[in-house]
């Protein structure tokens, strides 16, 4: 079977150590985590984790079964393009000089990125969007010189 990327949405009790137990399950079984995003939901007693992993269908089914056995886990859903909205967030500190400032701002405007900090040597740009949009933005910013960068990892929510 062919390995492919899967996005899992996990609802769990908002207790200390839950993320560690979930990550430990992946580690013990040798499953990869490409990204993990977690935060409290609208209910402060519940957290939602979005985990991106890679594997074939049998591996995905095994991960689902193992996660569902964890005491704090309330729900595990596999999210697809059809049944969810997926986004990433990136902050990039890029080189800023008189020679490239205008072009860098034009790229930011093209992607509707926010310029959240400016100084003589750098700009910090912020963008939220689909992973393809984020990756295209990063590619266009690279020639200006990326000084620092952080990506949130994928977050996703199931459609109703």
Beta strands, then each sheet from edge to edge (+ up, - down):
strand 1: 4-13
strand 2: 35-40
strand 3: 46-55
strand 4: 73-79
strand 5: 84-95
strand 6: 114-118
strand 7: 122-129
strand 8: 146-151
strand 9: 155-158
sheet 1: 2+ 3- 1+ 4-
sheet 2: 6+ 7- 5+ 8-
sheet 3: 6+ 7- 5+ 9-
end
